[in-house]
Amino acid sequence: MMKRISFVDVLYLVLMGAVAVSVWAFFQADRQHQQTSQVLQETYEIQWRAAQIRERLTGVMTELQIALATGKKLPRINRDVRHLAHNVRQTVSLEYIGRYLGERDIGRLTNALEVIETAVVPATQEASKNYRRALAQLTELRSDMFRVSNAALEHMTAYSDAARTEERNRRLGFVLVMGLATIVLIAVGSAWQSRFVQWKEQHLRSFSSLFAHTTTSHISALRLFLDEVKEGEAPDKGMIDQAQAAARDLERMNTRLRDIIMSYEQPKGTLGSQLKSLSALLSGIAGNVERNEILNLDVSDEALAARVPASQFHVILSELVRNAEAAMEGREFPQITIRGRIHKPLIGARRLIMSVEDNGNGMTENVRKNATMPFFSTRGGKHTGMGLASIVDLVRCMKGKLRLDSAAGRGTSVQFYFPLSRV
């Protein structure tokens, strides 16, 4: 059966899509910027070379005019003509010139190189002195170089305008995508807040039901005692003991429940201000065990120094130790071991991992599967604690997890962890 896609799942998919589009737009904009810079640099080089050609053309033409007027050739004219030919040759040989100039403009450059090498250079030789013909040819070439320069400038201007328009459109698209992502984030937050409220209400109902279940047997015992008490007759001592034990258990459970409620009323994220070291809590729990010799502690020094929510940890560890004591009835050498250590993952916050282990009778497979279910008990009216189901809920409220490992005749191990970032 296919899993039904919820509204929150759809929001997450939209958010992931928006983020993916944003990342794609960012890299596309960066690539477009690099391409624009390269194009502008290449067109600028063509313009610069065309300007160099025009400048040398003007210089050579000036020198030819002086030669015509005086009848004497300047010594540097041959060198300047060779430089002019070299500039034209380098411009024509640019590998990217075909991307920015049309065939006609490239033809003008090729023709200029041919004219300079075949006509201007021989005309300026000492034996020729055909300065007038060379001057006329250079005048035509200068007009062609202006056309080439203007063509490169027009291409650069058009490309710059197109690049700016595309960049503006990309920016607008990026803003729209980020706006969509913001709306989706707000919707996801609202959906999760609604889910959290529903979960909290469900948890409170479950916890209330569990508390009512654990107190039912005690209230029944007190009611039975009161019903049996007759005026003028002394009650049976055994009934008095049972009634007193039931009253003590009720008082203890109410005290724990009040402590838990008060601790959760503290500022968010602190799990209450009543923090104690794990060492102090374990000392108090060990003092409540009827037979101290059966309790062993295997807790690292780092874990003992950790500060934890006093009320919650006292409830959890006390209930687990009480369950372990009850599970070892009839065992010749009963042992309870409380273990604790700090786990430091590569990613994420440190965690305090605790476990309560016993070598008692253990649980069958069926009992183990149902042990954390509400209202399940194997001790009937003798059950005086809050139950594993309530402990599981309490651990979840602390953003932790609980794991139960047990087998008939092999004992039981209950392990839970608590993220230390919560305090």
Helices and strands as residue ranges (DSSP letters): H 7-70, H 77-92, G 97-99, H 103-115, I 116-120, H 121-123, H 131-228, H 237-264, E 275-277, H 278-287, G 292-294, E 295-299, H 301-305, E 307-309, H 310-327, E 336-343, E 351-358, H 365-370, G 380-382, H 387-397, E 401-407, E 411-419, G 420-422
